[in-house]
């Protein structure tokens, strides 16, 4: 018995020429694409002329949404996942008590995870692992710098397959190592001195990300700086004066906007090419800021999807139930900083899920977004693992400002990312736009001097008529 994936059906047609020669030709039979659904809503509704309104499309497939208002295109937006679903989880299992620090992906869709165990090096617990789509787990070799209390707290893979590991604690502390494949021995790529920190003492690297040009960006806890490292190993200071500690860098590979978590546990953003950071959102994300901790300065990863939305572990303020409300995984809008629950505690409590799920679901240090899935990791005494979660649906939003009162049509047209599999769809609605309320007139006597027709909000000349003699 064998299994295969049906690519296409072929119709064989017999033809006979006038000469009497017969032959057959194959004609591929086209398959209908899977239907999608799209709906559109507006908030606020009714809207007010001259004030912003947000159109939101809810779709059953990912893609690009074109929004219309009164029959005219007002803009486009790429969809992001509405929330995680526990259906169809992709799962890899490996040796128990392998606590995860960081996740990374390569251009082939493989997942990489760095794990640690403070007392036991057996079963690949203290080395980086590569996870293939078929379920395979390959371990990096155990080297002299690996060991108890040693962690890879920065993990990235270049477009050419080079694996970079930033080391916290141990003999390779405060260095970045590289290996050409998961089975290759690592070498020192960047030394501690090149990063401007001592090789002894507590670890100072707290996170690492990589851009589309294979440049690394490393957060330095005590320096309050982000270092930029080229593929040739040249180190420069990309941003400084960021305070201490800082952690969890992630860069948008399309816009090159870089995000990180600061000492207030807020998500900050640095424009492409560098510059002064600005606040994206006061998130209160998972981040160890107590300087007496062995893991001082280490925060959970920020992940980013293809639409540029961020994902953080135990970030606050996503629901009104508490302040802050630390849901396991939160989605953050890169344009507005608005946070919404992406994975909730009710999903973490599913007893039927694999060992280690609850720990990872509940805001583990390791997060990544790839292959259209959000990945997290968990550890358990029986087995540890990485879990890839699909989205239950998709949303896209666009904010614009209507100018004229009335009742207008709204529309959302989805162009699926995978147009060979999914068909386009359209949603429609209606938006009522009310007139802006009139401004409050200025009736204060002292401001009505009559010196011009625009000296007050009523635009009313009120000349003072003086008659000789006594008057009040």
Order of alpha helices (4+ residues) and beta strands (2+ residues): beta-beta-beta-beta-beta-beta-beta-beta-beta-beta-beta-beta-beta-beta-beta-beta-beta-alpha-beta-beta-beta-beta-beta-beta-beta-beta-beta-beta-beta-beta-alpha-alpha-beta-beta-beta-beta-beta-beta
